[in-house]
Structure formats: C-alpha cells, structure tokens
Amino acid sequence: MGTRIRPWATWILCSAILAIGVALMIGNLKATITDYGFVPEDPFRHGGITWLTSFFIHAGLAHLLGNLWFLWLTGDNVEDAFGWRRFLFLIVA
C-alpha cells in the first residue's frame, strides 16, 4: 500500500543524515564520536547538544547506510500516518 502524501520530511531528513554522516567520516570520525557522541553517564555534556549530534554520528558506512535504509523504508509510512510535524517531533523526541 502506498502513502497518501509525498514524504518530504523523510526525504529531507535522510538527505541531511547522509550529508552530515559522510562529512563526519571524511573528517576525524573517532574524535567526533568521542566529543559529540551520546554518553549515558553524562547526557547533558556540552549543554545537552549530544542528544542531537548523536543522531547524525554513525560508526561507519555500513551503520550509516543501514540506518538510512530503515528510515527510508519506514519513515514515509510513519510520516503519512502522523503528519510531517508529529513525525519530526517523534524523531526529535
């Protein structure tokens, strides 16, 4: 069954994750993970920004592509059911 809408939020989110993820891999990925990855023992490190930055950091190309594939397959259906605003709220939450 197809979706009733064009899943723009899913497409834009996948594009942003891909662009940022590839850019981080070109740079010093290990340092970025150490500095901006989420650490459960210290969740409000850097003023809590790691809650957001950890969403874009992946351990390697396979991890990045696997997460994008899952988001691509399921995101459009969730966005269709919830609407783009609630879908993005769910992603942020």
Buried (B, 14 or more C-beta within 10 A) or exposed (E): EEEEEEBEBBBEBBEEBBEBBEEBBEEEBEEBBEEBEBEEEEEEBEEEEBBEBBBBBBEEEEEBEEBBEEBBEEBBBBBBEBEBEEBBEEBEE
